[in-house]
Amino acid sequence: MKFLNSLILSIICIPVFADTTQVPPPAPVQRVSVFSTSVDWAAVTGLPWNQYVGKIEGKNKSLVKDGLVLYYLDSFPCYGEADSVRVWVSPNGKMSGHLRIVCVHKPDTISFAWRNASEDAIQAKSTGILTCPVEGNRNFKIDISKCEIGKNWNEYK
């Protein structure tokens, strides 16, 4: 019996040798993390907050080019949720990323800081302002072909 116990114990205690070579992880992709500095509009207005989810649609090859990075710009009646203010629009009109905003009522238009860049580009200086009409309600759509290009940052004084 002692022999059997010793045998079982030695089998259980045999170390398992694994391949210790490790493949380094891929380099992290920098993403924007923006936190609103806005006033608590729900407290100021007495209106309740609601979440709205936006989807970018349509095509505008002269604006999108090889890819379009959009950063939502807070403005009354909405602010962007920190993890959902950056979206990328591909040349064929597909959207990558999420646009979720919190509002005290549905906006008629929203504004973005924008720049042309590939989907995996790190955060960098944007070009200027893009203002877009909003269609729909809680799940709204933005037709990129209806957006208006505003001033570039170097035109602001």
C-alpha positions as CSV (number, residue, x, y, z in Angstrom):
1,M,0.0,0.0,0.0
2,K,2.9,2.3,0.8
3,F,4.4,1.6,-2.6
4,L,1.1,2.4,-4.3
5,N,0.7,5.7,-2.4
6,S,4.3,6.7,-3.3
7,L,3.7,5.8,-6.9
8,I,0.5,7.8,-7.1
9,L,2.1,10.8,-5.4
10,S,5.1,10.7,-7.7
11,I,2.8,10.6,-10.8
12,I,0.8,13.6,-9.5
13,C,4.0,15.6,-8.6
14,I,5.7,15.1,-12.0
15,P,6.3,18.6,-13.3
16,V,4.9,19.3,-16.7
17,F,7.4,20.9,-19.1
18,A,5.9,23.2,-21.6
19,D,7.4,25.2,-24.4
20,T,8.6,28.4,-22.7
21,T,9.3,30.3,-25.9
22,Q,6.9,33.2,-26.2
23,V,5.7,35.2,-29.1
24,P,5.7,38.9,-28.3
25,P,2.3,40.4,-28.3
26,P,1.3,42.7,-31.2
27,A,2.0,46.4,-30.7
28,P,-0.9,48.2,-29.1
29,V,-3.0,50.5,-31.3
30,Q,-3.5,53.9,-29.8
31,R,-7.1,55.0,-29.5
32,V,-8.6,58.2,-28.3
33,S,-10.1,58.4,-24.8
34,V,-12.0,61.6,-24.4
35,F,-13.9,62.6,-21.3
36,S,-16.5,65.3,-21.4
37,T,-16.0,68.5,-19.5
38,S,-19.6,69.6,-20.1
39,V,-22.1,70.8,-17.6
40,D,-24.6,68.3,-16.3
41,W,-27.3,69.3,-18.8
42,A,-29.8,67.0,-17.3
43,A,-29.5,68.7,-13.9
44,V,-29.5,72.2,-15.5
45,T,-32.4,71.6,-17.8
46,G,-34.4,69.1,-15.8
47,L,-34.7,66.9,-18.9
48,P,-33.8,63.2,-18.7
49,W,-30.7,61.7,-20.3
50,N,-31.1,59.3,-23.2
51,Q,-28.6,57.3,-25.1
52,Y,-28.4,57.6,-28.9
53,V,-26.5,55.3,-31.2
54,G,-25.3,56.6,-34.6
55,K,-24.4,54.9,-37.8
56,I,-22.5,56.6,-40.6
57,E,-23.8,55.7,-44.1
58,G,-23.5,56.9,-47.7
59,K,-20.4,57.7,-49.7
60,N,-18.4,60.8,-50.4
61,K,-15.2,59.8,-52.2
62,S,-13.8,63.4,-52.2
63,L,-14.1,63.5,-48.4
64,V,-13.4,59.9,-47.4
65,K,-10.4,59.2,-49.8
66,D,-8.4,56.3,-48.3
67,G,-10.3,56.5,-45.0
68,L,-12.0,59.1,-42.8
69,V,-11.4,59.3,-39.0
70,L,-14.2,61.2,-37.2
71,Y,-14.1,62.3,-33.5
72,Y,-17.4,63.4,-32.1
73,L,-17.4,67.0,-30.7
74,D,-19.5,67.5,-27.6
75,S,-22.2,70.2,-28.0
76,F,-25.6,70.9,-26.5
77,P,-27.8,68.8,-26.2
78,C,-25.3,65.9,-26.2
79,Y,-21.9,64.6,-25.1
80,G,-20.1,61.6,-26.4
81,E,-19.5,58.5,-24.3
82,A,-15.7,58.3,-23.8
83,D,-15.2,54.9,-25.5
84,S,-17.5,55.7,-28.4
85,V,-16.5,59.0,-29.9
86,R,-14.1,57.8,-32.6
87,V,-15.3,56.1,-35.8
88,W,-13.5,55.3,-39.1
89,V,-15.3,55.3,-42.4
90,S,-13.8,53.2,-45.2
91,P,-13.6,54.2,-48.8
92,N,-16.6,51.8,-49.6
93,G,-18.7,53.4,-46.8
94,K,-18.3,50.8,-44.0
95,M,-18.0,52.2,-40.5
96,S,-15.6,50.9,-37.8
97,G,-16.0,51.9,-34.2
98,H,-19.1,53.1,-32.3
99,L,-20.8,56.4,-32.0
100,R,-22.8,56.6,-28.8
101,I,-23.9,59.9,-27.4
102,V,-26.0,60.9,-24.4
103,C,-28.4,63.7,-24.9
104,V,-31.3,65.5,-23.2
105,H,-33.1,65.5,-26.6
106,K,-32.3,64.3,-30.1
107,P,-29.8,66.6,-31.9
108,D,-30.6,67.9,-35.4
109,T,-27.0,68.1,-36.4
110,I,-23.7,66.9,-34.9
111,S,-20.2,67.9,-35.5
112,F,-17.0,66.0,-35.8
113,A,-13.3,66.8,-35.9
114,W,-12.1,64.9,-39.0
115,R,-9.0,63.8,-40.9
116,N,-8.1,61.4,-43.6
117,A,-6.2,58.3,-42.3
118,S,-6.2,54.6,-42.4
119,E,-8.2,52.6,-39.9
120,D,-5.3,51.6,-37.7
121,A,-3.7,55.1,-37.7
122,I,-2.7,56.4,-34.3
123,Q,-4.4,59.5,-32.9
124,A,-3.1,62.7,-34.5
125,K,-4.1,66.3,-35.3
126,S,-7.3,66.4,-37.2
127,T,-8.1,68.7,-40.2
128,G,-11.1,70.7,-39.1
129,I,-14.9,70.5,-38.5
130,L,-17.5,68.4,-40.3
131,T,-21.2,69.1,-39.5
132,C,-23.7,66.5,-40.4
133,P,-27.5,66.3,-40.2
134,V,-29.0,63.5,-38.1
135,E,-31.8,61.3,-39.4
136,G,-33.9,59.1,-37.2
137,N,-34.3,59.0,-33.4
138,R,-32.6,56.8,-30.8
139,N,-30.8,54.8,-33.5
140,F,-29.9,57.6,-35.9
141,K,-28.2,57.7,-39.2
142,I,-25.7,60.2,-40.7
143,D,-25.5,60.3,-44.5
144,I,-21.8,61.3,-45.1
145,S,-22.8,62.8,-48.5
146,K,-25.0,65.4,-46.7
147,C,-22.2,66.5,-44.3
148,E,-20.7,70.0,-44.7
149,I,-17.0,70.6,-44.4
150,G,-16.4,73.6,-42.1
151,K,-13.3,75.6,-41.4
152,N,-9.9,73.9,-41.0
153,W,-8.2,74.5,-37.6
154,N,-5.6,76.8,-39.1
155,E,-8.5,79.1,-40.2
156,Y,-9.7,79.6,-36.6
157,K,-8.4,82.7,-34.7
